[in-house]
Amino acid sequence: MRSPRRCSRNGCPKPAVATLTYVYADSTAVVGPLAAFAEPHTYDLCEQHARSLTAPRGWDLVRHDGEFEPPPPSSDDLVALAEAVREAGRPSRREEVPPASDNQVGRRGHLRVIPPAQ
């Protein structure tokens, strides 16, 4: 199941709306609208982190001036959502373990039931 892209910053659960790319040859950091596909050397950012990002000393920062908008849902997103709803609605199957009688030695997983000494 495909999940929506999230902000790359540690601990940030917000959805990504912008992409950060470093152009090392030009010492430039570029923050623009969310790229269509996640690339290996780019970072997805939420709006808060995209607007508050600063470039390293001596680097230029090019930032998109318009509004950052989340991408529209694709058919893949809708299928993933439908599957998640179906999965959540399925009854859970629990393995029922028969109760052990007082004088029966049994095994349950990695534990053994030992009858009390009489």
Buried (B, 14 or more C-beta within 10 A) or exposed (E): EEEEBBBBBEEBEBBBBBBBBBEEEEEBBBBBBBBEEEEEEBBBBBBBBBEEBEBEEEBEEBBBEEEBEBBEEEEEBEEBBEEEEEEEEEEEEEEEEEEEEEEEEBEEEEEEEEEEEE
